[in-house]
């Protein structure tokens, strides 16, 4: 992975983290299935970043 890829990965992680926060606090209304998809995406991005940093 290149640094550009890491930057894009991190930016997506940041956007998704904010979305998860809005869902958890009730700022954003989401059906359970969508909320689950967003949280799964967040965890996947977190794992990808962790793997990148531990190379």
DSSP file (Angstrom, degrees, kcal/mol; ACC not computed):
  #  RESIDUE AA STRUCTURE BP1 BP2  ACC     N-H-->O    O-->H-N    N-H-->O    O-->H-N    TCO  KAPPA ALPHA  PHI   PSI    X-CA   Y-CA   Z-CA
    1    1 A X              0   0    0      0, 0.0     2,-0.2     0, 0.0     0, 0.0   0.000 360.0 360.0 360.0 145.2    0.0    0.0    0.0
    2    2 A X     >  -     0   0    0      1,-0.1     4,-2.2     0, 0.0     5,-0.1  -0.529 360.0-108.5 -95.0 166.7    1.1    3.5   -0.7
    3    3 A X  H  > S+     0   0    0      1,-0.2     4,-2.6     2,-0.2     5,-0.2   0.858 121.0  57.7 -62.9 -33.9    0.8    6.5    1.6
    4    4 A X  H  > S+     0   0    0      2,-0.2     4,-2.2     1,-0.2    -1,-0.2   0.916 106.7  48.3 -61.4 -42.3   -1.9    7.8   -0.7
    5    5 A X  H  > S+     0   0    0      1,-0.2     4,-2.6     2,-0.2    -2,-0.2   0.916 110.8  50.6 -63.9 -42.5   -3.9    4.6   -0.2
    6    6 A X  H  X S+     0   0    0     -4,-2.2     4,-2.9     1,-0.2    -2,-0.2   0.908 109.1  51.8 -61.8 -41.4   -3.4    4.9    3.6
    7    7 A X  H  X S+     0   0    0     -4,-2.6     4,-2.7     2,-0.2    -1,-0.2   0.920 111.4  46.5 -61.6 -44.7   -4.6    8.5    3.5
    8    8 A X  H  X S+     0   0    0     -4,-2.2     4,-2.3     2,-0.2    -1,-0.2   0.902 113.0  50.1 -64.2 -40.8   -7.8    7.5    1.6
    9    9 A X  H  X S+     0   0    0     -4,-2.6     4,-2.3     2,-0.2    -2,-0.2   0.922 112.5  46.6 -62.2 -45.5   -8.3    4.6    4.0
   10   10 A X  H  X S+     0   0    0     -4,-2.9     4,-2.7     2,-0.2    -2,-0.2   0.902 110.8  51.9 -65.6 -41.5   -7.9    6.9    7.0
   11   11 A X  H  X S+     0   0    0     -4,-2.7     4,-2.4     2,-0.2    -1,-0.2   0.910 111.2  47.5 -61.7 -42.0  -10.2    9.6    5.5
   12   12 A X  H  X S+     0   0    0     -4,-2.3     4,-2.5     2,-0.2    -1,-0.2   0.899 111.5  51.6 -64.3 -40.8  -12.9    6.9    4.9
   13   13 A X  H  X S+     0   0    0     -4,-2.3     4,-2.8     2,-0.2    -2,-0.2   0.923 109.9  49.3 -59.6 -45.8  -12.4    5.7    8.5
   14   14 A X  H  X S+     0   0    0     -4,-2.7     4,-2.1     2,-0.2    -2,-0.2   0.923 112.2  46.8 -62.8 -46.2  -12.8    9.2    9.9
   15   15 A X  H  X S+     0   0    0     -4,-2.4     4,-1.9     1,-0.2    -1,-0.2   0.912 114.9  47.2 -61.3 -42.8  -16.0    9.8    7.9
   16   16 A X  H  X S+     0   0    0     -4,-2.5     4,-2.7     2,-0.2    -2,-0.2   0.885 108.6  54.6 -68.6 -38.8  -17.4    6.4    9.0
   17   17 A X  H  X S+     0   0    0     -4,-2.8     4,-2.3     1,-0.2    -1,-0.2   0.917 109.3  47.9 -60.2 -43.4  -16.5    7.0   12.6
   18   18 A X  H  X S+     0   0    0     -4,-2.1     4,-2.4     2,-0.2    -1,-0.2   0.887 111.2  51.2 -64.9 -38.0  -18.4   10.2   12.6
   19   19 A X  H  X S+     0   0    0     -4,-1.9     4,-2.3     2,-0.2    -2,-0.2   0.919 109.3  49.8 -65.2 -43.3  -21.4    8.5   11.0
   20   20 A X  H  X S+     0   0    0     -4,-2.7     4,-2.8     1,-0.2    -2,-0.2   0.912 110.7  51.1 -60.4 -42.4  -21.3    5.7   13.6
   21   21 A X  H  X S+     0   0    0     -4,-2.3     4,-2.2     1,-0.2     6,-0.3   0.924 109.2  49.8 -61.3 -44.9  -21.2    8.4   16.4
   22   22 A X  H  X>S+     0   0    0     -4,-2.4     6,-1.9     1,-0.2     5,-1.3   0.887 113.0  47.3 -62.8 -38.1  -24.2   10.2   14.8
   23   23 A X  H ><5S+     0   0    0     -4,-2.3     3,-0.7     4,-0.2    -2,-0.2   0.931 112.6  48.9 -66.5 -45.5  -26.2    7.0   14.7
   24   24 A X  H 3<5S+     0   0    0     -4,-2.8    -2,-0.2     1,-0.2    -1,-0.2   0.821 114.6  44.5 -65.6 -31.6  -25.2    6.0   18.3
   25   25 A X  H 3<5S-     0   0    0     -4,-2.2    -1,-0.2    -5,-0.2    -2,-0.2   0.512 113.8-114.4 -91.9  -4.6  -26.2    9.4   19.6
   26   26 A X  T <<5S+     0   0    0     -3,-0.7    -3,-0.2    -4,-0.6    -4,-0.1   0.488  83.9 119.8  86.4   2.4  -29.5    9.6   17.7
   27   27 A X  S   <S+     0   0    0     -5,-1.3     2,-0.5    -6,-0.3    -4,-0.2   0.841  79.5  41.0 -66.3 -32.0  -28.4   12.6   15.5
   28   28 A X  S    S-     0   0    0     -6,-1.9     2,-0.4    -9,-0.1    -2,-0.3  -0.975  84.3-140.2-119.5 125.5  -28.8   10.4   12.5
   29   29 A X        +     0   0    0     -2,-0.5     2,-0.3    -3,-0.1    -6,-0.1  -0.714  31.1 167.5 -86.6 130.4  -31.8    8.0   12.2
   30   30 A X        -     0   0    0     -2,-0.4     2,-0.1    -7,-0.2    -2,-0.0  -1.000  36.4-116.3-144.8 141.8  -31.0    4.7   10.8
   31   31 A X     >  -     0   0    0     -2,-0.3     4,-2.6     1,-0.1     5,-0.2  -0.403  40.0-107.1 -70.2 157.7  -32.7    1.3   10.5
   32   32 A X  H  > S+     0   0    0      1,-0.2     4,-2.5     2,-0.2     5,-0.2   0.870 117.6  53.5 -56.6 -42.1  -31.0   -1.5   12.3
   33   33 A X  H  > S+     0   0    0      2,-0.2     4,-2.0     1,-0.2    -1,-0.2   0.919 112.0  44.2 -61.7 -44.6  -29.7   -3.2    9.1
   34   34 A X  H  > S+     0   0    0      2,-0.2     4,-2.5    -3,-0.2     5,-0.2   0.918 112.3  52.2 -66.6 -43.3  -28.1    0.0    7.9
   35   35 A X  H  X S+     0   0    0     -4,-2.6     4,-2.3     1,-0.2    -2,-0.2   0.904 109.5  50.4 -59.2 -41.2  -26.6    0.8   11.3
   36   36 A X  H  X S+     0   0    0     -4,-2.5     4,-2.4    -5,-0.2    -1,-0.2   0.906 109.6  50.5 -63.0 -42.6  -25.1   -2.7   11.4
   37   37 A X  H  X S+     0   0    0     -4,-2.0     4,-2.3     2,-0.2    -2,-0.2   0.910 111.2  48.1 -62.1 -43.0  -23.6   -2.2    7.9
   38   38 A X  H  X S+     0   0    0     -4,-2.5     4,-2.3     1,-0.2    -2,-0.2   0.914 113.1  47.6 -65.7 -42.4  -22.0    1.1    8.8
   39   39 A X  H  X S+     0   0    0     -4,-2.3     4,-2.2     2,-0.2    -1,-0.2   0.870 111.4  50.8 -67.8 -36.3  -20.6   -0.4   12.0
   40   40 A X  H  X S+     0   0    0     -4,-2.4     4,-2.2     2,-0.2    -2,-0.2   0.901 110.4  49.7 -66.0 -40.5  -19.2   -3.4   10.2
   41   41 A X  H  X S+     0   0    0     -4,-2.3     4,-2.6     2,-0.2     5,-0.2   0.914 109.4  52.5 -62.7 -42.7  -17.6   -1.1    7.6
   42   42 A X  H  X S+     0   0    0     -4,-2.3     4,-2.2     1,-0.2    -2,-0.2   0.921 110.5  46.7 -59.0 -46.3  -16.1    0.9   10.5
   43   43 A X  H  X S+     0   0    0     -4,-2.2     4,-2.4     2,-0.2    -1,-0.2   0.879 111.4  52.1 -65.7 -37.7  -14.6   -2.2   12.1
   44   44 A X  H  X S+     0   0    0     -4,-2.2     4,-2.4     2,-0.2    -2,-0.2   0.926 110.5  47.4 -63.6 -44.8  -13.2   -3.4    8.7
   45   45 A X  H  X S+     0   0    0     -4,-2.6     4,-2.5     1,-0.2    -2,-0.2   0.898 110.5  52.9 -63.3 -39.8  -11.5   -0.1    8.1
   46   46 A X  H  X S+     0   0    0     -4,-2.2     4,-2.4    -5,-0.2    -1,-0.2   0.918 110.0  48.1 -61.3 -44.1  -10.1   -0.2   11.6
   47   47 A X  H  X S+     0   0    0     -4,-2.4     4,-2.5     2,-0.2    -2,-0.2   0.892 110.6  51.4 -63.1 -40.7   -8.7   -3.7   11.0
   48   48 A X  H  X S+     0   0    0     -4,-2.4     4,-2.2     2,-0.2    -2,-0.2   0.913 111.4  46.7 -64.1 -42.5   -7.2   -2.5    7.6
   49   49 A X  H  X S+     0   0    0     -4,-2.5     4,-2.4     2,-0.2    -2,-0.2   0.918 111.6  51.6 -65.2 -43.1   -5.5    0.5    9.3
   50   50 A X  H  X S+     0   0    0     -4,-2.4     4,-1.3     1,-0.2    -2,-0.2   0.922 110.6  48.3 -58.6 -45.2   -4.2   -1.7   12.1
   51   51 A X  H  < S+     0   0    0     -4,-2.5     3,-0.2     1,-0.2    -1,-0.2   0.905 111.0  51.0 -62.7 -41.3   -2.7   -4.2    9.6
   52   52 A X  H >< S+     0   0    0     -4,-2.2     3,-1.1     1,-0.2    -1,-0.2   0.914 110.9  47.7 -62.3 -43.1   -1.1   -1.4    7.6
   53   53 A X  H 3< S+     0   0    0     -4,-2.4    -1,-0.2     1,-0.2    -2,-0.2   0.717 108.8  55.1 -73.6 -20.7    0.5    0.1   10.7
   54   54 A X  T 3<        0   0    0     -4,-1.3    -1,-0.2    -3,-0.2    -2,-0.2   0.169 360.0 360.0-100.3  18.5    1.8   -3.3   11.9
   55   55 A X    <         0   0    0     -3,-1.1    -1,-0.2    -5,-0.1    -2,-0.1   0.458 360.0 360.0 -83.4 360.0    3.7   -4.1    8.7
